[in-house]
Amino acid sequence: MAYHAKHKTQNAYVWNDTHTKKLANLKQHPNYTWYQLATGTYKGSKNWVRVTNFPDTKRGWIHKSQLKKGFNPTGYQILQKRYGAYAGHAFHLNSQTKNVYLWDWSHTKKRANLKHYTNQTFGQRHSILVRHNGHESWYSYVDVTIKGKTVSGYVQTKQLLKGRTPNHAGHNLLFPDDFVATADYQQYIRDSKYQKLARSIVKLFPNTPVDYGLSRIAAYNFATNDTWIEDEPEPISTQGYTQFVTFKPIVTYLMAHKDQSNAQKLAAVERLLAKQGYTPAKRQQLKGYKLGIYIINNLKGGRVDEAGNAYKGNWYGLVLAKPTR
């Protein structure tokens, strides 16, 4: 049951269980809705109710005479809190330029302007239905990383789009499942300062475009990596591709010589390609193939232990295949 203060300007105290300590004064929270947790008797009166605010940061006992039934008619009022289908989704902003604010639960403090973080994917933890001035709308509780710290709050769900962000500007390191499609994956390889080796290898296949789906297969099925503290990931389906050409000698070499310079690694890749029959002339003439490539090249943060300590990690995947559709 929902209540709010009967008189916004009068003292109305919320007490602890023994009625010896005032825990809150309703007049200091004029826009709060209070939710009933229990009923009780004190000094012969049965008109005491135990109440809490929405995030359950203030709870205690108050006499019913100080309350009025119903949601507070002012401010932003939380009518429902939902999990299930209303949680667990990945979202990104539906605009790259508009102000989109992350609010605290009472909608009185802006915690961040999300338009400055369009390169982040936000994980939805739960949703709330909010009423304001007679209108109702859903808000999602999400996290954003600001200067290395996690900031959480509520953003109007209609200002978000489901799915991961295709904007990866400024990211040093992204894992195989952090992308949306081939377009944003290709952009990441083109733009990231830590994808120099990948860019150099891509240039060795001038007529073979990078494909995101095949790059995931390269990473999970045909790669070498030292980024996993425990078990390596399970192989994924290769459906949609055929005539695979794997380059095991190359990915094995790169892992064994992970401390070499990019120039040394690239020279070795060219040498091993030719040894496997993929000379510059043959690579120039490839028709109908796609390139799968995924590289973490001796980059700190590529491997993280259970305590959260970051170490240099390496992950080298390279394949060719033809799409079947």
Salt bridges, closest charged atoms under 4 A:
ASP17 OD1 - ARG50 NE 3.87
ASP56 OD2 - ARG59 NH2 2.81
GLU136 OE2 - ARG131 NH2 3.19
ASP143 OD1 - ARG125 NH2 2.77
ASP177 OD1 - ARG216 NE 2.81
ASP178 OD1 - ARG164 NH1 3.57
ASP184 OD2 - HIS168 NE2 2.59
ASP226 OD2 - LYS258 NZ 2.96
